[in-house]
Amino acid sequence: MDKINRSSNTSIDDLNESTPKTTLQTMELKKLEARCDKLKQMLQKKDSLCSRLEKLSAAGQFYPEIVHKFKNSLMGISGYAELAEMAQTKEEMLLQINKIPPLVSAVSNLLGQFRTMIHPDDDDYRKFDLNTNITETMLILEIIKPKIFELNTIYSKSDLFILGDAHQIQQIHLNVAKIFFKLMAHDQNRSIETETQRMDLKDWSERGFSGLLQCQSAKSWLKRLQSTKQLALISYRSAAIDISQENLIGLFENNQKCALDHTTQISFLIIMDIVKRHNGNFLVKTDTDTNTFYLALPLV
């Protein structure tokens, strides 16, 4: 009996000794959880800020073209207003005044497209069609692109619905265009072709994409492919651009060997960051006469 009591007392003593420790551990865990929640909120705010900075960066790169378009339209409005004021007859005045509304409409459209480029809202992940997204982006590019460039688009016959932020995906298209505009500046054939298509895992394997430079690691992308039934593939093609394989490797491997100008590097980094956040992949193929960028995104 004594043995039992002693054993029982020992257990109670042990419990009494461990209870304060357990309470302290629980309190420490709660503090750590609170700190983790605070850090998570801070990271979410930083991520949202980075997303907005990406949009502003893309818009900023097109600043000269945007200013040029505004200036031309506003000068036209001012000129026609002056001619209307100088008109000798009512008919002459109306002739000049009627030329103003189309220019006002052009300025309004440009403002609307510019607002799309720097959309201030937080990330808005929803289902949308990539074909429609590219059509809207091409309207922006037609307004702000240098006149010497020609844009051609080939659309998939079927809808390409993905889950993501439509404004961020537009930043990819805009930054790809900016890279082409900058690096093809001295090339004679200034044509950029964008093509969208649907493909499955078999199509992907047969196209031989595995040997290309890509922003996802081969292991993580293979895992993603195995869980994805179908992909949307966007191909951006142009004549050869002024970029070496060494510089591309430096970009994709995030090392110090990339000698590209800062603006072009930022464009590539923005593209790859957005692509990764959308569980996609960005690949580059360089040949003697052509360059092709590929954007792969999972369909829903």
C-alpha angles and dihedrals in degrees: 000000000000089000091054093049092048090049091048093048091050091053092050091048091050090050092049091051094048096046096075090047091051091048091050091048091050091050092049091050091051090051090050091048090051091050091048091051090050092049090048091053090048091050091049090053091047091049091050090048091050090051091053092046089052090055092047090048092054091047091046092055089059093047097112092050093046093049090048092053092048092047094051094048094046092047089052092051091048092048095050091046090054092047090050090051091051094046116124096207137037091244092055091048093050090048091059095039092053089059091062103067095064090053091048088051090050091053091047091051091048091052090049093050091046090052088054090054093054098033103171100206123108120262109303110197112191141133115281141154117259092208090059090045092054092046090056091047092050089056088057093046093048088058099046105028120108109263093240091067125087121204122205126182131195114192130207113249090231130058116265107211118185134170113242149083108307093203092054091049088053088056088060092054092045094049093047088053091048091053091051093045091052101040096041093052094117098035120109097217104061099176124130120195123197120193130183125199144160121241141170131215093273092053090049093052093047093051091062098231093150093083095056129096108264138175095230123070113253091242097050093043093050089052090049092049092052091056094044120078097194139010138208110227122197117191120198110194132184142150114282112301127210100262128114127222089239092057091047091051089049090053097047095042092045095230134138097258096089112109097181118125117270095251093056092046090052090051092053093046092050090051094049094045093052092044092054091049088055093050090246137121136238119206136181129211120188125191133169094267106018144041124206128189117195127204115193120188130173116253124226 
